[in-house]
Amino acid sequence: MKRMGMIFRAKANKALDRAEDPRETLDYSYQKQLELLQKVRRGVADVATSRKRLELQLNQLQGQSAKLEDQGRKALALGREDLAREALTRRSALQQQVTDLETQHQTLQGEEEKLTLAAQRLQAKVDAFRTKKETIKATYTAAQAQTRIGEAFSGISEEMGDVGMAIQRAEDKTAQLQARAGAIDELMASGALDDPTGMAKDDITAELDRLSGGSDVELELQRMKAELSGGSSAGQQAIESGQNGEAKPAPQQDQPRFDKQ
């Protein structure tokens, strides 16, 4: 079970590492820091609100204390010592509340200053992290593009590897077909294979046909020359003698004469 658990964790870690994009991780970290900064600012605002509320209560209690003191003096001036004593007693209780509120006010003011300083420091860290994040993202993107270009040039990427294999298969099939066609031509030329259409000829037959065709052309050329020169009979005899392999004397015929007048 331990071994299975370790294998599962190793494979899961490898899958997560393959799926992880550092740029997305940096953006997520930056978003969390912004949320933390927002919470700190909200805390500063809450402390400032509490401090302001204490200040309002202090002002109100101080006003009541001053009023009771004035009332005690007036009562003492009128000879009402009992009223003056009661006014001073109430003033003493209010003064105790004022003292407590002043203590709380000082505490809140100190907390507010600490939170404000912490917010400023956190803001500076967030700004620095944002600059570093963008720099790392740009560097990572450039390195990724450079790696892909290098893989494409070297042919080790998956896409270019598939293209290279396809080209290699096409070249192999083309070479195989060319070799097969050449072998068939050689066999047909040597007479080892028969052409069912009767159009293919071996080398000897082709040479004989070529010589025969050349002889016929020469004989036809001689006949045409003889006709043009007026010696059609002599040309015909030469053609026949050339065809039979013997030279026959051409019969002489009387040529008509035309006297010029």
LOPAFI-102344 format. One record per residue: residue in three letters; x, y negated, z of N, C-alpha, C in turn. Coordinates in nm, 4 decimals. Layout:
N
ala,X,Y,Z,X,Y,Z,X,Y,Z
...
//
This chain:
261
met,0.0818,0.1205,0.0000,0.0000,0.0000,0.0000,0.0857,-0.1262,0.0000
lys,0.1939,-0.1225,0.0764,0.2827,-0.2390,0.0773,0.3445,-0.2610,-0.0600
arg,0.3841,-0.1491,-0.1233,0.4452,-0.1606,-0.2552,0.3450,-0.2141,-0.3567
met,0.2218,-0.1627,-0.3513,0.1183,-0.2115,-0.4414,0.0898,-0.3598,-0.4190
gly,0.0863,-0.3989,-0.2918,0.0642,-0.5402,-0.2618,0.1765,-0.6281,-0.3135
met,0.3003,-0.5808,-0.2990,0.4139,-0.6588,-0.3471,0.4111,-0.6697,-0.4990
ile,0.3760,-0.5583,-0.5689,0.3680,-0.5621,-0.7150,0.2580,-0.6573,-0.7597
phe,0.1434,-0.6528,-0.6909,0.0334,-0.7409,-0.7271,0.0721,-0.8866,-0.7074
arg,0.1376,-0.9176,-0.5943,0.1790,-1.0560,-0.5701,0.2825,-1.1018,-0.6708
ala,0.3742,-1.0106,-0.7080,0.4775,-1.0470,-0.8064,0.4149,-1.0773,-0.9423
lys,0.3206,-0.9907,-0.9850,0.2565,-1.0142,-1.1139,0.1698,-1.1393,-1.1109
ala,0.1010,-1.1605,-0.9969,0.0183,-1.2808,-0.9856,0.1049,-1.4062,-0.9882
asn,0.2205,-1.4004,-0.9207,0.3112,-1.5145,-0.9210,0.3646,-1.5422,-1.0605
lys,0.3945,-1.4359,-1.1347,0.4441,-1.4540,-1.2713,0.3364,-1.5130,-1.3604
ala,0.2129,-1.4650,-1.3442,0.1033,-1.5182,-1.4245,0.0768,-1.6647,-1.3912
leu,0.0818,-1.6984,-1.2631,0.0610,-1.8371,-1.2239,0.1731,-1.9266,-1.2746
asp,0.2954,-1.8752,-1.2687,0.4084,-1.9538,-1.3178,0.3977,-1.9777,-1.4681
arg,0.3481,-1.8779,-1.5412,0.3311,-1.8942,-1.6847,0.2171,-1.9904,-1.7174
ala,0.1138,-1.9889,-1.6335,-0.0014,-2.0763,-1.6578,0.0180,-2.2175,-1.6049
glu,0.1152,-2.2362,-1.5158,0.1339,-2.3676,-1.4535,0.1982,-2.4647,-1.5522
asp,0.1437,-2.5842,-1.5541,0.1999,-2.6933,-1.6337,0.2511,-2.7999,-1.5357
pro,0.3817,-2.8282,-1.5336,0.4339,-2.9272,-1.4383,0.3673,-3.0630,-1.4489
arg,0.3258,-3.1009,-1.5684,0.2608,-3.2314,-1.5856,0.1262,-3.2351,-1.5139
glu,0.0514,-3.1259,-1.5228,-0.0759,-3.1211,-1.4519,-0.0545,-3.1204,-1.3008
thr,0.0491,-3.0496,-1.2543,0.0784,-3.0471,-1.1116,0.1160,-3.1853,-1.0599
leu,0.1947,-3.2584,-1.1366,0.2326,-3.3943,-1.0968,0.1110,-3.4870,-1.0931
asp,0.0253,-3.4753,-1.1910,-0.0957,-3.5578,-1.1922,-0.1853,-3.5259,-1.0724
tyr,-0.1943,-3.3980,-1.0377,-0.2762,-3.3596,-0.9221,-0.2162,-3.4146,-0.7928
ser,-0.0843,-3.4076,-0.7783,-0.0188,-3.4623,-0.6592,-0.0386,-3.6132,-0.6501
tyr,-0.0296,-3.6803,-0.7617,-0.0510,-3.8251,-0.7626,-0.1948,-3.8590,-0.7240
gln,-0.2903,-3.7788,-0.7702,-0.4296,-3.8020,-0.7344,-0.4507,-3.7829,-0.5852
lys,-0.3869,-3.6836,-0.5252,-0.3986,-3.6615,-0.3805,-0.3374,-3.7770,-0.3025
gln,-0.2268,-3.8294,-0.3485,-0.1652,-3.9434,-0.2808,-0.2544,-4.0670,-0.2898
leu,-0.3196,-4.0851,-0.4028,-0.4130,-4.1974,-0.4140,-0.5301,-4.1814,-0.3182
glu,-0.5790,-4.0589,-0.3034,-0.6880,-4.0353,-0.2086,-0.6420,-4.0634,-0.0657
leu,-0.5206,-4.0215,-0.0297,-0.4678,-4.0491,0.1030,-0.4509,-4.1989,0.1258
leu,-0.4014,-4.2694,0.0259,-0.3871,-4.4145,0.0369,-0.5226,-4.4817,0.0557
gln,-0.6232,-4.4306,-0.0134,-0.7572,-4.4866,0.0011,-0.8103,-4.4641,0.1425
lys,-0.7815,-4.3493,0.2004,-0.8238,-4.3226,0.3383,-0.7539,-4.4161,0.4366
val,-0.6253,-4.4397,0.4160,-0.5512,-4.5301,0.5046,-0.6081,-4.6716,0.4943
arg,-0.6371,-4.7152,0.3739,-0.6955,-4.8483,0.3570,-0.8324,-4.8567,0.4226
arg,-0.9095,-4.7495,0.4126,-1.0403,-4.7490,0.4773,-1.0254,-4.7545,0.6291
gly,-0.9243,-4.6868,0.6823,-0.8982,-4.6927,0.8265,-0.8577,-4.8324,0.8713
val,-0.7751,-4.8987,0.7884,-0.7364,-5.0369,0.8206,-0.8590,-5.1270,0.8225
ala,-0.9485,-5.1078,0.7270,-1.0697,-5.1894,0.7231,-1.1586,-5.1624,0.8442
asp,-1.1690,-5.0358,0.8866,-1.2516,-5.0027,1.0031,-1.1940,-5.0644,1.1308
val,-1.0608,-5.0578,1.1454,-0.9984,-5.1165,1.2651,-1.0152,-5.2677,1.2653
ala,-1.0000,-5.3280,1.1493,-1.0181,-5.4733,1.1402,-1.1621,-5.5132,1.1735
thr,-1.2582,-5.4298,1.1300,-1.3980,-5.4585,1.1624,-1.4226,-5.4499,1.3123
ser,-1.3669,-5.3484,1.3769,-1.3822,-5.3351,1.5231,-1.3163,-5.4513,1.5964
arg,-1.1991,-5.4914,1.5494,-1.1319,-5.6046,1.6126,-1.2148,-5.7323,1.5988
lys,-1.2715,-5.7512,1.4800,-1.3547,-5.8707,1.4615,-1.4780,-5.8683,1.5501
arg,-1.5351,-5.7509,1.5712,-1.6515,-5.7399,1.6577,-1.6146,-5.7717,1.8032
leu,-1.4986,-5.7262,1.8463,-1.4523,-5.7581,1.9824,-1.4296,-5.9075,1.9986
glu,-1.3765,-5.9675,1.8944,-1.3542,-6.1128,1.9020,-1.4863,-6.1880,1.9171
leu,-1.5895,-6.1435,1.8504,-1.7204,-6.2073,1.8642,-1.7757,-6.1889,2.0055
gln,-1.7589,-6.0674,2.0607,-1.8048,-6.0431,2.1981,-1.7255,-6.1265,2.2982
leu,-1.5965,-6.1390,2.2760,-1.5145,-6.2207,2.3652,-1.5587,-6.3669,2.3629
asn,-1.5832,-6.4154,2.2441,-1.6284,-6.5553,2.2338,-1.7626,-6.5749,2.3058
gln,-1.8490,-6.4759,2.2926,-1.9795,-6.4860,2.3580,-1.9658,-6.4808,2.5096
leu,-1.8837,-6.3884,2.5619,-1.8641,-6.3773,2.7067,-1.7926,-6.4997,2.7627
gln,-1.6971,-6.5486,2.6881,-1.6279,-6.6686,2.7350,-1.7234,-6.7891,2.7411
gly,-1.8152,-6.7959,2.6440,-1.9144,-6.9029,2.6476,-2.0071,-6.8899,2.7675
gln,-2.0498,-6.7645,2.7981,-2.1341,-6.7439,2.9153,-2.0588,-6.7743,3.0458
ser,-1.9303,-6.7412,3.0501,-1.8509,-6.7686,3.1699,-1.8377,-6.9191,3.1943
ala,-1.8133,-6.9913,3.0861,-1.8024,-7.1365,3.0990,-1.9364,-7.1975,3.1415
lys,-2.0464,-7.1437,3.0936,-2.1778,-7.1940,3.1309,-2.2068,-7.1680,3.2784
leu,-2.1737,-7.0487,3.3291,-2.1954,-7.0178,3.4704,-2.1082,-7.1061,3.5605
glu,-1.9859,-7.1327,3.5160,-1.9002,-7.2214,3.5956,-1.9588,-7.3609,3.6033
asp,-2.0133,-7.4080,3.4941,-2.0739,-7.5407,3.4935,-2.1987,-7.5444,3.5834
gln,-2.2761,-7.4345,3.5787,-2.3951,-7.4276,3.6633,-2.3576,-7.4225,3.8122
gly,-2.2515,-7.3533,3.8465,-2.2078,-7.3461,3.9865,-2.1632,-7.4822,4.0369
arg,-2.0977,-7.5582,3.9532,-2.0536,-7.6914,3.9953,-2.1746,-7.7834,4.0170
lys,-2.2702,-7.7730,3.9269,-2.3883,-7.8561,3.9433,-2.4655,-7.8181,4.0703
ala,-2.4790,-7.6868,4.0971,-2.5500,-7.6436,4.2176,-2.4759,-7.6863,4.3431
leu,-2.3448,-7.6810,4.3399,-2.2663,-7.7241,4.4570,-2.2780,-7.8734,4.4758
ala,-2.2869,-7.9469,4.3674,-2.3034,-8.0920,4.3777,-2.4392,-8.1285,4.4369
leu,-2.5382,-8.0461,4.4137,-2.6719,-8.0701,4.4687,-2.6893,-8.0125,4.6082
gly,-2.5876,-7.9535,4.6623,-2.5937,-7.8979,4.7957,-2.6473,-7.7569,4.8002
arg,-2.6608,-7.6957,4.6881,-2.7074,-7.5569,4.6820,-2.5874,-7.4630,4.6708
glu,-2.5311,-7.4417,4.7859,-2.4109,-7.3577,4.7901,-2.4432,-7.2131,4.7539
asp,-2.5639,-7.1659,4.7897,-2.6007,-7.0283,4.7580,-2.6092,-7.0059,4.6081
leu,-2.6664,-7.1029,4.5357,-2.6743,-7.0903,4.3907,-2.5356,-7.0984,4.3271
ala,-2.4527,-7.1847,4.3847,-2.3170,-7.1963,4.3325,-2.2402,-7.0661,4.3511
arg,-2.2642,-7.0022,4.4724,-2.1954,-6.8749,4.4966,-2.2447,-6.7660,4.3995
glu,-2.3743,-6.7627,4.3717,-2.4292,-6.6630,4.2795,-2.3763,-6.6844,4.1388
ala,-2.3658,-6.8092,4.0966,-2.3142,-6.8382,3.9635,-2.1685,-6.7955,3.9515
leu,-2.0908,-6.8228,4.0555,-1.9503,-6.7832,4.0517,-1.9346,-6.6309,4.0554
thr,-2.0285,-6.5617,4.1250,-2.0222,-6.4147,4.1290,-2.0473,-6.3565,3.9901
arg,-2.1479,-6.4075,3.9218,-2.1763,-6.3608,3.7859,-2.0607,-6.3945,3.6901
arg,-2.0022,-6.5108,3.7139,-1.8891,-6.5497,3.6300,-1.7725,-6.4555,3.6510
ser,-1.7519,-6.4100,3.7725,-1.6429,-6.3168,3.8020,-1.6640,-6.1830,3.7307
ala,-1.7911,-6.1348,3.7252,-1.8204,-6.0093,3.6553,-1.7963,-6.0244,3.5054
leu,-1.8400,-6.1384,3.4532,-1.8158,-6.1624,3.3102,-1.6673,-6.1734,3.2797
gln,-1.5946,-6.2306,3.3731,-1.4510,-6.2452,3.3515,-1.3819,-6.1101,3.3458
gln,-1.4334,-6.0148,3.4276,-1.3778,-5.8798,3.4231,-1.4030,-5.8151,3.2866
gln,-1.5217,-5.8353,3.2310,-1.5518,-5.7833,3.0976,-1.4643,-5.8494,2.9913
val,-1.4429,-5.9789,3.0075,-1.3564,-6.0490,2.9124,-1.2157,-5.9910,2.9151
thr,-1.1679,-5.9611,3.0375,-1.0328,-5.9044,3.0494,-1.0241,-5.7685,2.9808
asp,-1.1279,-5.6843,2.9985,-1.1291,-5.5523,2.9346,-1.1353,-5.5652,2.7810
leu,-1.2185,-5.6581,2.7355,-1.2288,-5.6767,2.5910,-1.1003,-5.7312,2.5303
glu,-1.0313,-5.8171,2.6051,-0.9038,-5.8678,2.5562,-0.8008,-5.7563,2.5442
thr,-0.8038,-5.6643,2.6415,-0.7118,-5.5492,2.6345,-0.7420,-5.4624,2.5125
gln,-0.8710,-5.4347,2.4932,-0.9098,-5.3566,2.3755,-0.8758,-5.4308,2.2453
his,-0.8916,-5.5603,2.2477,-0.8604,-5.6395,2.1295,-0.7125,-5.6317,2.0951
gln,-0.6284,-5.6387,2.1952,-0.4852,-5.6272,2.1712,-0.4481,-5.4883,2.1177
thr,-0.5156,-5.3854,2.1743,-0.4884,-5.2487,2.1278,-0.5285,-5.2319,1.9818
leu,-0.6492,-5.2783,1.9493,-0.6947,-5.2691,1.8110,-0.6075,-5.3505,1.7159
gln,-0.5623,-5.4645,1.7607,-0.4755,-5.5467,1.6777,-0.3437,-5.4758,1.6487
gly,-0.2908,-5.4074,1.7523,-0.1682,-5.3307,1.7303,-0.1889,-5.2148,1.6343
glu,-0.3031,-5.1447,1.6489,-0.3339,-5.0352,1.5570,-0.3519,-5.0865,1.4148
glu,-0.4151,-5.2008,1.4042,-0.4352,-5.2585,1.2716,-0.3026,-5.2928,1.2059
glu,-0.2107,-5.3476,1.2824,-0.0801,-5.3808,1.2270,-0.0047,-5.2547,1.1837
lys,-0.0152,-5.1485,1.2659,0.0516,-5.0231,1.2306,-0.0080,-4.9637,1.1031
leu,-0.1398,-4.9614,1.0951,-0.2044,-4.9054,0.9764,-0.1758,-4.9892,0.8512
thr,-0.1702,-5.1206,0.8704,-0.1385,-5.2065,0.7560,0.0018,-5.1804,0.7050
leu,0.0970,-5.1665,0.7990,0.2347,-5.1357,0.7605,0.2437,-4.9976,0.6938
ala,0.1701,-4.8996,0.7506,0.1701,-4.7655,0.6910,0.1100,-4.7678,0.5511
ala,0.0035,-4.8459,0.5332,-0.0582,-4.8565,0.4007,0.0373,-4.9192,0.3008
gln,0.1116,-5.0194,0.3430,0.2076,-5.0822,0.2531,0.3191,-4.9855,0.2143
arg,0.3698,-4.9100,0.3133,0.4746,-4.8124,0.2825,0.4216,-4.7024,0.1905
leu,0.3011,-4.6549,0.2192,0.2430,-4.5506,0.1356,0.2180,-4.6020,-0.0057
gln,0.1766,-4.7263,-0.0172,0.1568,-4.7853,-0.1494,0.2877,-4.7893,-0.2279
ala,0.3974,-4.8255,-0.1580,0.5279,-4.8278,-0.2252,0.5696,-4.6877,-0.2701
lys,0.5430,-4.5864,-0.1829,0.5772,-4.4492,-0.2190,0.4927,-4.4002,-0.3365
val,0.3660,-4.4355,-0.3365,0.2785,-4.3935,-0.4463,0.3232,-4.4569,-0.5776
asp,0.3609,-4.5844,-0.5719,0.4089,-4.6518,-0.6931,0.5377,-4.5881,-0.7448
ala,0.6291,-4.5570,-0.6522,0.7542,-4.4920,-0.6929,0.7284,-4.3522,-0.7486
phe,0.6356,-4.2805,-0.6850,0.6029,-4.1460,-0.7345,0.5389,-4.1526,-0.8724
arg,0.4558,-4.2530,-0.8961,0.3934,-4.2668,-1.0272,0.4983,-4.2909,-1.1355
thr,0.5958,-4.3774,-1.1063,0.7025,-4.4032,-1.2036,0.7839,-4.2773,-1.2303
lys,0.8193,-4.2071,-1.1214,0.8964,-4.0841,-1.1375,0.8146,-3.9772,-1.2091
lys,0.6852,-3.9715,-1.1796,0.5976,-3.8737,-1.2441,0.5931,-3.8948,-1.3947
glu,0.5746,-4.0184,-1.4363,0.5683,-4.0466,-1.5789,0.7015,-4.0156,-1.6471
thr,0.8121,-4.0442,-1.5764,0.9439,-4.0136,-1.6335,0.9627,-3.8636,-1.6505
ile,0.9239,-3.7869,-1.5472,0.9373,-3.6412,-1.5547,0.8471,-3.5842,-1.6636
lys,0.7260,-3.6354,-1.6744,0.6342,-3.5870,-1.7768,0.6883,-3.6139,-1.9169
ala,0.7423,-3.7337,-1.9366,0.7985,-3.7660,-2.0680,0.9187,-3.6768,-2.0992
thr,1.0046,-3.6545,-1.9986,1.1210,-3.5686,-2.0194,1.0789,-3.4257,-2.0484
tyr,0.9796,-3.3776,-1.9749,0.9307,-3.2406,-1.9960,0.8693,-3.2250,-2.1350
thr,0.7912,-3.3244,-2.1767,0.7300,-3.3181,-2.3098,0.8361,-3.3184,-2.4192
ala,0.9384,-3.4032,-2.4030,1.0458,-3.4074,-2.5019,1.1226,-3.2754,-2.5062
ala,1.1515,-3.2188,-2.3875,1.2231,-3.0910,-2.3833,1.1396,-2.9791,-2.4439
gln,1.0086,-2.9808,-2.4181,0.9208,-2.8796,-2.4747,0.9167,-2.8898,-2.6270
ala,0.9059,-3.0132,-2.6784,0.9055,-3.0315,-2.8237,1.0389,-2.9885,-2.8855
gln,1.1490,-3.0236,-2.8188,1.2808,-2.9852,-2.8703,1.2963,-2.8333,-2.8708
thr,1.2434,-2.7677,-2.7675,1.2515,-2.6221,-2.7619,1.1711,-2.5580,-2.8736
arg,1.0515,-2.6108,-2.8977,0.9688,-2.5555,-3.0049,1.0342,-2.5754,-3.1411
ile,1.0936,-2.6931,-3.1620,1.1619,-2.7183,-3.2890,1.2802,-2.6231,-3.3060
gly,1.3568,-2.6050,-3.1975,1.4699,-2.5117,-3.2050,1.4244,-2.3701,-3.2323
glu,1.3160,-2.3271,-3.1678,1.2641,-2.1932,-3.1925,1.2142,-2.1789,-3.3356
ala,1.1521,-2.2858,-3.3867,1.1038,-2.2800,-3.5249,1.2198,-2.2681,-3.6235
phe,1.3275,-2.3467,-3.5990,1.4431,-2.3407,-3.6883,1.5142,-2.2051,-3.6795
ser,1.5231,-2.1519,-3.5590,1.5934,-2.0253,-3.5411,1.5070,-1.9053,-3.5741
gly,1.3740,-1.9258,-3.5837,1.2849,-1.8171,-3.6202,1.2510,-1.7236,-3.5071
ile,1.2725,-1.7658,-3.3793,1.2447,-1.6780,-3.2663,1.1100,-1.7073,-3.2031
ser,1.0399,-1.8083,-3.2528,0.9072,-1.8345,-3.1993,0.8088,-1.7318,-3.2540
glu,0.6947,-1.7177,-3.1864,0.5976,-1.6174,-3.2268,0.5394,-1.6491,-3.3647
glu,0.5039,-1.7775,-3.3881,0.4450,-1.8130,-3.5167,0.5438,-1.7912,-3.6306
met,0.6655,-1.8453,-3.6131,0.7653,-1.8312,-3.7188,0.8105,-1.6865,-3.7318
gly,0.8079,-1.6110,-3.6217,0.8418,-1.4700,-3.6298,0.7427,-1.3940,-3.7157
asp,0.6144,-1.4230,-3.7005,0.5133,-1.3591,-3.7842,0.5305,-1.3978,-3.9305
val,0.5601,-1.5257,-3.9567,0.5820,-1.5699,-4.0945,0.7042,-1.5004,-4.1555
gly,0.8120,-1.4906,-4.0760,0.9327,-1.4246,-4.1251,0.9085,-1.2773,-4.1564
met,0.8311,-1.2100,-4.0706,0.8000,-1.0689,-4.0967,0.7145,-1.0544,-4.2221
ala,0.6188,-1.1460,-4.2423,0.5356,-1.1399,-4.3623,0.6205,-1.1602,-4.4887
ile,0.7130,-1.2565,-4.4834,0.8015,-1.2796,-4.5982,0.8885,-1.1577,-4.6251
gln,0.9393,-1.0959,-4.5189,1.0238,-0.9780,-4.5357,0.9463,-0.8623,-4.5980
arg,0.8222,-0.8430,-4.5524,0.7397,-0.7360,-4.6106,0.7096,-0.7639,-4.7578
ala,0.6795,-0.8906,-4.7910,0.6521,-0.9251,-4.9303,0.7756,-0.9008,-5.0174
glu,0.8927,-0.9384,-4.9689,1.0158,-0.9153,-5.0454,1.0427,-0.7663,-5.0636
asp,1.0196,-0.6868,-4.9579,1.0419,-0.5419,-4.9689,0.9476,-0.4788,-5.0710
lys,0.8200,-0.5191,-5.0674,0.7241,-0.4638,-5.1640,0.7578,-0.5065,-5.3063
thr,0.8004,-0.6322,-5.3227,0.8384,-0.6792,-5.4559,0.9581,-0.6027,-5.5098
ala,1.0596,-0.5828,-5.4253,1.1769,-0.5060,-5.4682,1.1395,-0.3618,-5.5023
gln,1.0473,-0.3031,-5.4240,1.0048,-0.1664,-5.4514,0.9313,-0.1560,-5.5851
leu,0.8425,-0.2519,-5.6118,0.7709,-0.2512,-5.7391,0.8652,-0.2739,-5.8573
gln,0.9616,-0.3641,-5.8407,1.0579,-0.3874,-5.9477,1.1408,-0.2617,-5.9764
ala,1.1827,-0.1936,-5.8702,1.2592,-0.0704,-5.8894,1.1748,0.0371,-5.9577
arg,1.0492,0.0484,-5.9206,0.9604,0.1481,-5.9828,0.9375,0.1162,-6.1303
ala,0.9143,-0.0129,-6.1613,0.8936,-0.0513,-6.3006,1.0184,-0.0237,-6.3844
gly,1.1363,-0.0544,-6.3314,1.2595,-0.0274,-6.4048,1.2814,0.1210,-6.4284
ala,1.2491,0.2029,-6.3267,1.2657,0.3469,-6.3429,1.1712,0.4026,-6.4487
ile,1.0462,0.3536,-6.4506,0.9503,0.4004,-6.5512,0.9954,0.3601,-6.6907
asp,1.0459,0.2381,-6.7070,1.0955,0.1947,-6.8383,1.2105,0.2820,-6.8861
glu,1.3035,0.3158,-6.7962,1.4157,0.4018,-6.8345,1.3694,0.5409,-6.8746
leu,1.2739,0.5972,-6.8005,1.2249,0.7311,-6.8326,1.1507,0.7336,-6.9647
met,1.0705,0.6294,-6.9910,0.9980,0.6233,-7.1181,1.0935,0.6013,-7.2348
ala,1.1980,0.5207,-7.2133,1.2953,0.4974,-7.3200,1.3743,0.6231,-7.3531
ser,1.4021,0.7050,-7.2536,1.4777,0.8280,-7.2768,1.3911,0.9417,-7.3259
gly,1.2596,0.9236,-7.3273,1.1700,1.0278,-7.3736,1.1294,1.1252,-7.2665
ala,1.1713,1.1051,-7.1440,1.1337,1.1956,-7.0359,0.9863,1.1850,-7.0031
leu,0.9274,1.0665,-7.0268,0.7847,1.0464,-7.0043,0.7187,1.0151,-7.1369
asp,0.6009,1.0719,-7.1617,0.5258,1.0490,-7.2845,0.4265,0.9371,-7.2619
asp,0.4120,0.8561,-7.3668,0.3140,0.7473,-7.3601,0.1832,0.7962,-7.4212
pro,0.0754,0.8085,-7.3449,-0.0501,0.8604,-7.4025,-0.1060,0.7693,-7.5100
thr,-0.0703,0.6447,-7.5164,-0.1215,0.5554,-7.6191,-0.0449,0.5673,-7.7497
gly,0.0756,0.6296,-7.7454,0.1561,0.6453,-7.8657,0.2281,0.5199,-7.9080
met,0.2288,0.4189,-7.8262,0.2922,0.2920,-7.8621,0.4381,0.2871,-7.8195
ala,0.4743,0.3635,-7.7189,0.6121,0.3596,-7.6696,0.7016,0.4443,-7.7602
lys,0.8228,0.4023,-7.7851,0.9187,0.4722,-7.8709,1.0515,0.4799,-7.7999
asp,1.1264,0.5875,-7.8324,1.2587,0.5987,-7.7743,1.3564,0.5105,-7.8505
asp,1.4827,0.5130,-7.8117,1.5834,0.4237,-7.8701,1.6124,0.4584,-8.0162
ile,1.6192,0.5899,-8.0482,1.6536,0.6313,-8.1855,1.5426,0.5929,-8.2825
thr,1.4173,0.6197,-8.2405,1.3042,0.5850,-8.3279,1.2968,0.4351,-8.3514
ala,1.3195,0.3597,-8.2486,1.3156,0.2144,-8.2628,1.4243,0.1643,-8.3566
glu,1.5449,0.2260,-8.3505,1.6534,0.1842,-8.4394,1.6232,0.2180,-8.5842
leu,1.5662,0.3386,-8.6064,1.5310,0.3777,-8.7430,1.4230,0.2865,-8.7994
asp,1.3234,0.2520,-8.7183,1.2195,0.1614,-8.7653,1.2766,0.0250,-8.7991
arg,1.3740,-0.0182,-8.7232,1.4329,-0.1484,-8.7487,1.5096,-0.1490,-8.8808
leu,1.5887,-0.0403,-8.9090,1.6641,-0.0316,-9.0343,1.5708,-0.0222,-9.1539
ser,1.4621,0.0591,-9.1373,1.3678,0.0726,-9.2470,1.2985,-0.0590,-9.2777
gly,1.2616,-0.1291,-9.1729,1.1968,-0.2588,-9.1926,1.2902,-0.3576,-9.2598
gly,1.4191,-0.3548,-9.2259,1.5148,-0.4452,-9.2882,1.5363,-0.4137,-9.4352
ser,1.5376,-0.2804,-9.4722,1.5548,-0.2413,-9.6133,1.4352,-0.2849,-9.6968
asp,1.3151,-0.2680,-9.6454,1.1961,-0.3105,-9.7189,1.1975,-0.4606,-9.7445
val,1.2428,-0.5346,-9.6497,1.2481,-0.6795,-9.6668,1.3465,-0.7177,-9.7764
glu,1.4627,-0.6509,-9.7825,1.5631,-0.6806,-9.8836,1.5125,-0.6481,-10.0251
leu,1.4419,-0.5323,-10.0348,1.3881,-0.4942,-10.1653,1.2811,-0.5921,-10.2116
glu,1.1958,-0.6336,-10.1202,1.0924,-0.7295,-10.1554,1.1529,-0.8627,-10.1960
leu,1.2632,-0.9004,-10.1366,1.3309,-1.0246,-10.1704,1.3921,-1.0181,-10.3100
gln,1.4516,-0.9014,-10.3474,1.5088,-0.8855,-10.4805,1.4014,-0.8911,-10.5884
arg,1.2838,-0.8284,-10.5565,1.1748,-0.8290,-10.6540,1.1262,-0.9713,-10.6813
met,1.1148,-1.0499,-10.5773,1.0680,-1.1868,-10.5935,1.1690,-1.2686,-10.6731
lys,1.2983,-1.2481,-10.6498,1.4007,-1.3183,-10.7276,1.3946,-1.2822,-10.8748
ala,1.3704,-1.1522,-10.9022,1.3637,-1.1080,-11.0425,1.2460,-1.1712,-11.1133
glu,1.1318,-1.1804,-11.0460,1.0148,-1.2425,-11.1066,1.0383,-1.3900,-11.1351
leu,1.1050,-1.4575,-11.0478,1.1314,-1.5989,-11.0681,1.2280,-1.6231,-11.1826
ser,1.3227,-1.5341,-11.2038,1.4212,-1.5524,-11.3099,1.3727,-1.5018,-11.4458
gly,1.2523,-1.4476,-11.4531,1.1969,-1.3999,-11.5805,1.2298,-1.2568,-11.6086
gly,1.3033,-1.1906,-11.5236,1.3389,-1.0505,-11.5471,1.2626,-0.9596,-11.4577
ser,1.1334,-0.9605,-11.4782,1.0493,-0.8790,-11.3908,1.0748,-0.7309,-11.4119
ser,1.1012,-0.6881,-11.5408,1.1238,-0.5467,-11.5672,1.2536,-0.5000,-11.5058
ala,1.3549,-0.5826,-11.5228,1.4840,-0.5445,-11.4642,1.4745,-0.5399,-11.3130
gly,1.3984,-0.6345,-11.2567,1.3821,-0.6325,-11.1107,1.3052,-0.5118,-11.0654
gln,1.1995,-0.4747,-11.1470,1.1223,-0.3560,-11.1103,1.2087,-0.2327,-11.1179
gln,1.2963,-0.2268,-11.2254,1.3845,-0.1109,-11.2377,1.4827,-0.1049,-11.1228
ala,1.5317,-0.2208,-11.0842,1.6258,-0.2207,-10.9709,1.5576,-0.1747,-10.8445
ile,1.4300,-0.2150,-10.8300,1.3574,-0.1737,-10.7093,1.3359,-0.0241,-10.7103
glu,1.2961,0.0311,-10.8308,1.2726,0.1749,-10.8378,1.3997,0.2535,-10.8168
ser,1.5113,0.2028,-10.8801,1.6381,0.2730,-10.8622,1.6838,0.2682,-10.7177
gly,1.6537,0.1566,-10.6529,1.6901,0.1486,-10.5103,1.6077,0.2418,-10.4258
gln,1.4800,0.2590,-10.4673,1.3965,0.3487,-10.3891,1.4306,0.4936,-10.4147
asn,1.4641,0.5315,-10.5443,1.4940,0.6706,-10.5770,1.6390,0.7061,-10.5556
gly,1.7215,0.6088,-10.5358,1.8638,0.6352,-10.5174,1.9389,0.6523,-10.6453
glu,1.8808,0.6298,-10.7668,1.9460,0.6439,-10.8960,1.9297,0.5161,-10.9750
ala,2.0226,0.4907,-11.0659,2.0172,0.3698,-11.1481,1.9698,0.4081,-11.2871
lys,1.8548,0.3618,-11.3295,1.8000,0.3905,-11.4617,1.8227,0.2712,-11.5510
pro,1.8592,0.2970,-11.6750,1.8784,0.1856,-11.7687,1.7462,0.1202,-11.7995
ala,1.7479,-0.0053,-11.8020,1.6242,-0.0798,-11.8292,1.5964,-0.0806,-11.9771
pro,1.4771,-0.0464,-12.0207,1.4465,-0.0495,-12.1659,1.4477,-0.1911,-12.2171
gln,1.5008,-0.1990,-12.3428,1.5101,-0.3307,-12.4030,1.3833,-0.3564,-12.4816
gln,1.3284,-0.4706,-12.4667,1.2088,-0.5109,-12.5374,1.2400,-0.6357,-12.6177
asp,1.1705,-0.6438,-12.7297,1.1909,-0.7615,-12.8139,1.1302,-0.8812,-12.7473
gln,1.2086,-0.9808,-12.7331,1.1604,-1.1012,-12.6711,1.0996,-1.1907,-12.7795
pro,0.9861,-1.2402,-12.7591,0.9280,-1.3311,-12.8610,1.0053,-1.4603,-12.8680
arg,1.0165,-1.5090,-12.9880,1.0885,-1.6335,-13.0087,0.9886,-1.7413,-13.0507
phe,1.0150,-1.8514,-13.0045,0.9329,-1.9684,-13.0372,1.0226,-2.0703,-13.1016
asp,0.9982,-2.1006,-13.2279,1.0796,-2.1998,-13.2973,1.0316,-2.3375,-13.2596
lys,1.1230,-2.4170,-13.2363,1.0887,-2.5555,-13.2014,1.0702,-2.6326,-13.3332
gln,0.9675,-2.6990,-13.3376,0.9408,-2.7845,-13.4528,0.9811,-2.9256,-13.4224
//
